[in-house]
């Protein structure tokens, strides 16, 4: 949706509802775009450390050295 500054000012509440519904609005002055109104990006979830504690078990020998030749051949 593209509107002039004056029209955007008069229809501000309506424009905010449109933005909430996902519409992007471009505000123009003398036919040239000067602003764009869009929904803000969603906040990323905070990372919580330690949530997998006690759930992951490593098999014996998981950290044993690997023979590079066997690994490259696909034997491991």
Contact map, one row per residue, 1 for C-alpha under 8 A:
1110000000000000000000111100000000000000000000000000000000000000000000000000
1111000000000000000000001111000000000000000000000000000000000000000000000000
1111101100000000000000001111000000000000000000000000000000000000000000000000
0111111100000000000000000011111000000000000000000000000000000000000000000000
0011111110000000000000000011100000000000000000000000000000000000000000000000
0001111111000000000000000000000000000000000000000000000000000000000000000000
0011111111100000000000000000000000000000000000000000000000000000000000000000
0011111111110010000000000010000000000000000000000000000000000000000000000000
0000111111110000000000000000000000000000000000000000000000000000000000000000
0000011111110000000000000000000000000000000000000000000000000000000000000000
0000001111111110000000000000000000000000000000000000000000000000000000000000
0000000111111111000000000000000000000000000000000000000000000000000000000000
0000000000111111100000000000000000000000000000000000000000000000000000000000
0000000000111111110000000000000000000000000000000000000000000000000000000000
0000000100111111111000001000000000000000000000000000000000000000000000000000
0000000000011111111100000000000000000000000000000000000000000000000000000000
0000000000001111111110000000000000000000000000000000000000000000000000000000
0000000000000111111111110000000000000000000000000000000000000000000000000000
0000000000000011111111111000000000001110000000000000000000000000000000000000
0000000000000001111111100000000000000010000000000000000000000000000000000000
0000000000000000111111100000000000000000000000000000000000000000000000000000
0000000000000000011111110000000000000110000000000000000000000000000000000000
1000000000000000011111111000000000000100000000000000000000000000000000000000
1000000000000000011001111100000000011110000000000000000000000000000000000000
1110000000000010001000111110000000011100000000000000000000000000000000000000
1110000000000000000000011111000011111000000000000000000000000000000000000000
0111100100000000000000001111100011111000000000000000000000000000000000000000
0111100000000000000000000111111111100000000000000000000000000000000000000000
0001100000000000000000000011111111000000000000000000000000000000000000000000
0001000000000000000000000001111100000000000000000000000000000000000000000000
0001000000000000000000000001111110000000000000000000000000000000000000000000
0000000000000000000000000001111111000000000000000000000000000000000000000000
0000000000000000000000000111101111110000000000000000000000000000000000000000
0000000000000000000000000111100111110000000000000000000000000000000000000000
0000000000000000000000000111000011111000000000000000000000000000000000000000
0000000000000000000000011110000011111100000000000000000000000000000000000000
0000000000000000001000011110000000111110000000000000000000000000000000000000
0000000000000000001001111000000000011111000000000000000000000000000000000000
0000000000000000001101010000000000001111100000000000000000000000000000000000
0000000000000000000000000000000000000111110000000000000000000000000000000000
0000000000000000000000000000000000000011111000000000000000000000000000000000
0000000000000000000000000000000000000001111100000000000000000000000000000000
0000000000000000000000000000000000000000111110000000000000000000000000000000
0000000000000000000000000000000000000000011111000000000000000000000000000000
0000000000000000000000000000000000000000001111100000000000000000000000000000
0000000000000000000000000000000000000000000111110000000000000000000000000000
0000000000000000000000000000000000000000000011111000000000000000000000000000
0000000000000000000000000000000000000000000001111110000000000000000000000000
0000000000000000000000000000000000000000000000111110000000000000000000000000
0000000000000000000000000000000000000000000000011111100000000000000000000000
0000000000000000000000000000000000000000000000011111100000000000000000000000
0000000000000000000000000000000000000000000000000111111100000000000000000000
0000000000000000000000000000000000000000000000000111111100000000000000000000
0000000000000000000000000000000000000000000000000001111110000000000000000000
0000000000000000000000000000000000000000000000000001111110000000000000000000
0000000000000000000000000000000000000000000000000001111111000000000000000000
0000000000000000000000000000000000000000000000000000011111100000000000000000
0000000000000000000000000000000000000000000000000000000111110100000000000000
0000000000000000000000000000000000000000000000000000000011111100000000000000
0000000000000000000000000000000000000000000000000000000001111100000000000000
0000000000000000000000000000000000000000000000000000000000111111000000000000
0000000000000000000000000000000000000000000000000000000001111111000000000000
0000000000000000000000000000000000000000000000000000000000001111100000000000
0000000000000000000000000000000000000000000000000000000000001111110000000000
0000000000000000000000000000000000000000000000000000000000000011111000000000
0000000000000000000000000000000000000000000000000000000000000001111101100000
0000000000000000000000000000000000000000000000000000000000000000111111100000
0000000000000000000000000000000000000000000000000000000000000000011111110000
0000000000000000000000000000000000000000000000000000000000000000001111111000
0000000000000000000000000000000000000000000000000000000000000000011111111111
0000000000000000000000000000000000000000000000000000000000000000011111111111
0000000000000000000000000000000000000000000000000000000000000000000111111110
0000000000000000000000000000000000000000000000000000000000000000000011111110
0000000000000000000000000000000000000000000000000000000000000000000001111111
0000000000000000000000000000000000000000000000000000000000000000000001111111
0000000000000000000000000000000000000000000000000000000000000000000001100111
